Amino acid sequence: MTIDQYNFNGKKAIVRVDFNVPLDENGHITDDTRIRGALPTLKKILADGGSLIIMSHMGKPKGKVNPKLSLAQIKDAVAKALGTEVKFAEDCAKAEEAAKALKPGEVLLLENLRFHPEEEGKPVGIDKEDPAYDDAKKAMKEAQKEFAKTLASYADVYVNDAFGTAHRRHASTAVIADYFPADAKMLGYLMEKEVNAVDAILSDIKRPFTAIMGGSKVSTKIGIIENLMDKVDNLILCGGMTYTFAKAQGGEVGKSICENDKLNLALDIIKKAKEKGVNLVLAPDCIAADDFSNDANTMVCSVMEIPAEWEGVDAGPKAREDFAAAIRDAKTILWNGPAGVFEFDNFAGGSRAIADAIVEATEKGAFSLVGGGDSVACVNKFGLADKVSYVSTGGGALLEAIEGKVLPGIAAIKG
Ligand code: AMP
């Protein structure tokens, strides 16, 4: 069942969205991208003549009520975005009456799901080493089912539009789907877009395919790097992991970020790339700085010869050329993780060169997917988000999907 096939007229729909928006100290929303992202789904349901029960988490209240993480703070913003009044249920597990009273076109926002530990389904206040932990975990799984069943009882149909939490088997993201028949549960528009974008990268690949993996460490990206190795033509590894590779090959990397326990892993990746015929692109040079600050003194040097008191903070000019050459003519592009400490303007040049080459390739017809927190922040910083094919909203969820893992939130609906 897809959202376009379903007629919500006269139906109550419970929709899991990701309204985990950043708030300032006065509880004002500082970035409403996530609310705007859910609007097509929410508006379609209202336009059909359905009523809406909206549920989300916010932050990490760890199963306890925390007024600073109350969704009441965003009620008015949601009402404004939808152009209609929004009612509020102060306890998401006790909203039967409010849900029952909803008329077509009306909207009810539930309080933060994570005020209840059952949402995440992890036992609280008990250590994993405790002998009673396994029993507590079993009991919590049962409680989670009851909680999901309660949420499900509010509505006729379930829609999941929260890609950011699709990699979690939580009550509202996956367990709840068990309480709806196959023709009354579906993905929302945002989820469909994310799933299609991942599909374009994983199954419908136009070649050459170039993946750019950056960020601080190789250890956190190894699963994806290994998975991509079977798919890509060009693999650019940049950012902080550059220096682990340089050191593994006998380089001097000074004070650069370097995972000394991953040197063999780096050599193994180089070997595997050769075996699989993947063009592995590593930076030959870098911008080195004498301090971790925007105003540090800098110089261009080989990644193999960084002086003892200096550290590599961005890709050098030759590296930028090599990266752009592997990106410019690609037909499929995935970018995750910056090429340098892009938060400092003076060290954002390498990431900018990558972003520019991706835009150029996209203009020539490539499909480009940018995802994972920091690379999204990069394209936003450069004002280029509209010039790539797709910017994913999901950090962890996107990476797990690309690693080839089945996301519980999607499996719960698609089977
Ligand atoms: P990750 O969370 O692993 O994707 O890493 C993102 C972070 O990596 C960003 O905050 C960047 O500032 C950081 N980063 C990228 N290149 C370097 C580098 N050469 N040295 C230190 N940090 C870096």
Residues whose N, C-alpha, C, O or C-beta is under 5 A from the ligand:
A	BS01	AMP	G214 G215 S216 K217 G239 G240 I257 G312 V313 D314 G337 P338 A339 G340 V341 F342 D374
